[in-house]
Amino acid sequence: MPEYTRLQGQYLAFIYYYTKVNGYPPAESDMQRYFRVSPPAVHDMIIRLEENGLIRRTPRQARSIEVLLPVQQIPALE
């Protein structure tokens, strides 16, 4: 089971469910609105999730975030 903080889990859940509902991943601005945080806070979280191997992004491609965990390891979105 991968290790991540409660907040990191919420970001993973948001990315997963947003992608499932909309058919494409969220932009950082979508996460900023949902979590009511600053753009740098969202960007730092995305970098951290990627460094920990929990998500993957395609460089220079918008809306390319992909959660790398099996759905069973993604927490419920609170």
Residue pairs with C-beta under 8 A, 6 or more apart in sequence:
1 73
2 52
2 53
2 54
2 69
2 73
4 12
4 49
4 52
4 54
6 75
7 45
8 45
8 48
8 49
8 52
8 54
9 74
9 75
10 35
10 75
10 77
10 78
11 31
11 35
11 45
11 46
11 49
12 49
12 54
12 55
12 67
12 69
12 74
12 75
13 74
13 75
13 76
13 77
13 78
14 26
14 31
14 34
14 35
14 77
15 25
15 26
15 31
15 55
15 65
15 67
16 67
16 71
16 74
17 77
18 25
18 26
18 30
19 25
19 26
19 65
19 66
19 67
24 63
25 63
25 64
25 65
25 66
26 34
26 63
26 65
27 62
27 63
28 39
28 42
28 43
28 46
29 39
31 37
31 42
31 45
31 46
32 38
32 39
32 41
32 42
35 41
35 42
46 55
46 57
46 65
49 55
50 56
50 57
53 68
54 67
54 68
54 69
55 65
55 66
55 67
55 68
56 65
56 66
56 68
57 64
57 65
57 66
58 64
67 74
